[in-house]
Amino acid sequence: MEALKAKWQAFLEKTEPARKNIVTVWNGLSKVAKMVFTWVYRLRGVIISIPVGVCAVALAMRNMRILPEVVGINLMANGEYQFVVNRNVAVMGPLAVTAACLLLVFLTRKTLYPWLISVFSLALPLLIWLTNIFPA
């Protein structure tokens, strides 16, 4: 048993500089990772809002190009629309709803709830498009 202890002690003395370097590098990496995660947490509203904003603008541009000049809103059971609006209103309305939700993401501490509402608001342009392309 004493021979094993002596070999282990010799191994520890031999590898001490390498182990100190590894600990130094690990401590540096952990400080950098902690700083990065801190900034990601502080900027989480911006980070999660960028894809939603890009999708909302892309859907608005798509609807501006595809929708007819006069757009029907709220398709009723008899096949007629309850409201008939201009294409600009039909495009900018859902974009404004999404923008309002993203503004709430930036203004609140709990960013997940308004962000989820903004994700679900991305369905509005698609719903308007579908009800105008495929009426009852």
Disulfide bonds with the S-S distance in Angstrom:
none
